[in-house]
Amino acid sequence: MAESLSKGVTGVPNGNSKGWIGHVACFTAYLIFGLNIVVCKNLTQSGIFSPLALFTFRALGASVLFWIISMFTPREKVDAKDFPKIFVASMLGLFLTQVSFLFGIRMVTPLDWAILSVLSPIFTMFTAAIVVKEPITWKKAGGVAISFIGITVLILSSSHSGGAATTSVWGVLLGLLNAGSFALYLGIFRPLIKKYSVVTFMKWMFLFSLAVSFPFSCSELLAADYSVVTGRYLYELLFLIIFSTVIAYYLIPLGQKYIRPTAVSLYSYLQPIIASMISIYLGMDRLTVLKVAAAVAVVAGVVLVNKSRAASS
């Protein structure tokens, strides 16, 4: 019994009967990511921390927590040849993904960023075509075209939008970089993710990201005015470190151990739903006909791509 449980935790799937674990894990993770869009929008606009300093906080908090957790889990040795791979995975899946998000969210409304985030499955399709030679069908190409039209509508409508916040073209480009880098991480490093336990993989991922970001943000962290980090900002910072970083980034690789990447990517559709409801309620964004059209086009394109992947798998 203990051996079976250990295999499930360390990365060996326990069969289709355990698929519900993957679905619950991914649903929860992307629910947190949807909330995180609004939380990070508030924190980055507060001016207390720069985006890079805020990422360093996330990496430091996650590193400490994952290394502490690892002390209470079975010891697992990482092959020396895998450390360079984990470093590159850390740069794609954590550093580049999160830094582009923290810089980009200042230039994009929460709703528009949520729309951009669901493009990740399309980027994953291209990664799969290159890495594992998965064919690109006409249905997949059509899905990409529809989503591209949605992004174009989003850029054009956002350039002239009013209300509480607007979206810039640079923000949209950072959103595309965010989705693309995370898709590369998921597509390229899935075998590595399955090889090790989630705790082992994450503790090294965050440690490498911390080592890269700290030298560049050290002076900013020392110069920050911590006296203003009270009330709402303190709760948002704790949410960012504990839920958006530690818990969410634990659940994603956990979900990958039990369900296919296509199923994992489908849960990204939760982000625009959650982020739009919260941001519109808080007055941080406004819903327009063009934004609805852009969202429908992007999601429709991604659904078409994923249907094609499911049919051809």
N, C-alpha and C positions, 0 to 999 in steps of 0.2 A: 504493500500500500504506500509506504513512504517512498520507495524507489519510483513508483509510478508517478507520484506527485512531483518528485524531484525532476523527473524527465520533462514533465509538462512545464515546469518553471524554467529549466535551463535551455529549452529551445527545441525539444523533440515533440512534434505534435502528437496528441493523444487520439487522433482520429476525428471523424466527422461529428461524433457525439459531443465533442468539446467545442464545436463551432460557435455555440452561443456565447462562449467566453470572449471570442474575438469580436463578435458583434457588439456586445455590451461595452467592451474596452474602447472600441473605435467610436461608438455613439457618445460615450462619456467624454473622450478626448476632444472630439470636434465640437461638442457642446461647450466645453471649456474654451476652446479656441474662438468660438463665436463671441463669448463674453469678453475674452481677452482683447479683441479688437477695440472695444469701447474703452476698456480699462487703460490700455496703452495710449489711446488717443488723449485721454485726460492727463496721463503722466508726462508724455512727451511735450504737450502744450503748456504744462505748468512751468517749464524752464528750470526746474530744480536740478535735473540731471540731463546730460547730453545723451543722445541715443546710444553711443558707445559705452558710456559709463553705466547706463541702465542695463545694457547687455552684460557688462562685467558683474553687476550685482546678481543678475540671474544665474550666470555661470558659477559665481562664487557660492551662492546659496545652494544650487543644485549639486555642485561638487562636494560640498561639506555633507549634505544630507545623503547622497548616494554612497559616499565612502563610509559614513557611519552605518548605514544599512548593510553594507557589504561585510561589516564585522560580525553581523548576526546571521549571515547566510553561508552556505558551504563555500569553501575556498575554491577558486577556479583560476587556473593558470592560463594566461594569454600567450599564444605562440609569438615568438619574437618577430616572425615574418608578417604578422598581422598588425603590429603597431603602426607601421606607415599607412596601412589601409584604414585603420581606425582614425588616424590623424586626418586623412583626406575626407573621410566620412564626416568627421567633426566639423571641418571647414564648410562642407556643403550642407549638411543637415542641421547644423547649429549656428556657426558663426555667420556665414553669408546669408542664411535664411533669416535669422533673427535680426541681424544688423540692418539688412535691407528693409525688413518690416518696421523696425523702430524709426529709421529715417523716413521711410515712405509714408507711414501713417500720419505724419505731420502735414503731408501734402495731399492727402486723400481723405474723403469723408468715410466714416465707418461702413456705410452701405456700399460705396463704390469699391472699397478694399475687399469686402466680403464677396462681391461679384467677381473680382479678379482672382480671388483665392480658389475658386472652383475650376480654374484652368489647369490646375496641377495634374489631373488625370490625362489631359491632352499631351502635356509635356512628358508624362510617363510613357505614353504611347510611342513617342519618338525615341525615348531612351530604350524602350524594349525592342524597337526595330533595329537599333544599332547594336545593343549589347547581346540580346538573345535572338536576334534575327526574326522577330515577330513581324509578319507581313502587314503592310498598310493597305487596307482595302478601300474601295470607293466610298463605302459607308463611313469609314474613319476619316477620309479626306473631306467628305461632305460635312462631317461634324466639326472639323477644324475650321472650315470656311464659314460656317454659321457662327461659331464662337468668335472668329475674327471680326465678322460684321458687328457682333454685339459689342466687342471692345472698341471698335471704331465709333459706334454710336455713343458709347460711354464717354470717350474722349471729347467728342464734339459737343455733347450735351453738358458735360461738366465744365468746359471752358467758359460757358456763358451762364452757369447757374448762379443763383443768389442764395439767400437764406443764411443759416448759421455757419456754413462751411462750404468750401469749394474744393474741387480736385484739379490738380495741375497735371500736365503731360509727364513731367518728371516723376510725379508720384505714381502714375500709371506704369511707367517703365520700371520703377523699383518694385511695383507689385508683380510685374511679369518676371523680374529677376528672382523675386522671392519664390514664386510658384515653380519656376524652372529649376532652381537650385535644390529645392526640396524633392522635386520629382527625380532629379538625377540621383540624389541620395537614396531614395526608396528603390529605384530601378537597378542601380549598380551594386548596392551593398546589401541586398536582401540575403544572399547566402551567408555573409558575415554576421548579419543580425540574427539569423537562425542558429549560428554556430555557438554563440555564447548566451549566457543568461542576460536578462534585461538589465539587472543591476550592474553586472560586470561591464557590459557594453557601455551603459550610460555613464558610469563613474569615470571611465577613461575618455569618453567623448567630451564631457563637460570640463574635465581637467585640461585637455588639450586646448579647448576653446578659451578657457580662462588664461592659460599661459600665453596665448596669442593676443588677447584683448587687454590684459592688465597693463603691460608697458605703455600702451597708447592712451589709456584712460586713468592712469595712476594720479597724474596731476589734477585732473578734473574731479576725481573722487576726494582728494584732499582739500580742494578748494570749495566743495559744495557746502551749502548752508543747511546742515542737518536739523537745525532748530525748527524749520518750517515743515519737516516731515512728520506731521501729526494728523490726527483725525482721518479724513477721507484718503489723503495721500498715503498714510501709513497702511491703511487697510488695502489700498490698491497695490502697494508695493509687496505686501505679504501675499496677496492673491497672485500677483505676477510670478513670484518666486516659487511658492508652494504648489499652487494649482496649475498655472499656465506653463510652468517649466518642469517641475519635478513630476507631478502626477500625470499631466498630459503626455510628456515625453516618455514616461514609463509605459503608458497604455498603448501608444502607437506600435512600438515593436512587439508588445505582448499580443496585440490584435493580429499582427502579421504572422505570428506563429500558428494561428488557428484558421485564418481565412485568407482567400486569395487577394493579391494587390488590387484587383478591380473592385472587389467588395469594400476594401479599405477606403479607396478613393471616393466611392459613392457617398460616404459619410461627410465629405467636405461640403455637400449641399446644405448641411445644417448651418453652416456659417452665415450665409446671407440671410437666412430666416431669423436666426437669433440676433445677429448684429443689427439688422434693419429694424426689428421690433424695438430693441432697446434704444438705438440711436434716435429714431423718430420720436419715441416716447419722451426722451430727454431733451429734444429740440436740437440735437447735434447734426441732424440731417433732415432732408425733406424728400418726400416721395413724389416723383414726377412721372408723366407718361413715358418719356424717353428712357428714364432709368428702369422702369418696368420692362420696356421693350428690350433694353440691353440685357437685363437679367434673364429674361425668357430666352433670348438668343444664345447667351453664353451657356446656360444650363441645358438647353435643347441640344446644342452642339456636343456637350460633354456626354449627355445621355446617349446620343447617337454613336459616339465613339465607343462607349462602354458596351453598348449592345453588340456592336461589331466585334469587340474583343471577346465577349462571352460566346458569340456564335462561332468564332474561329478558333477558340481554345480547345 
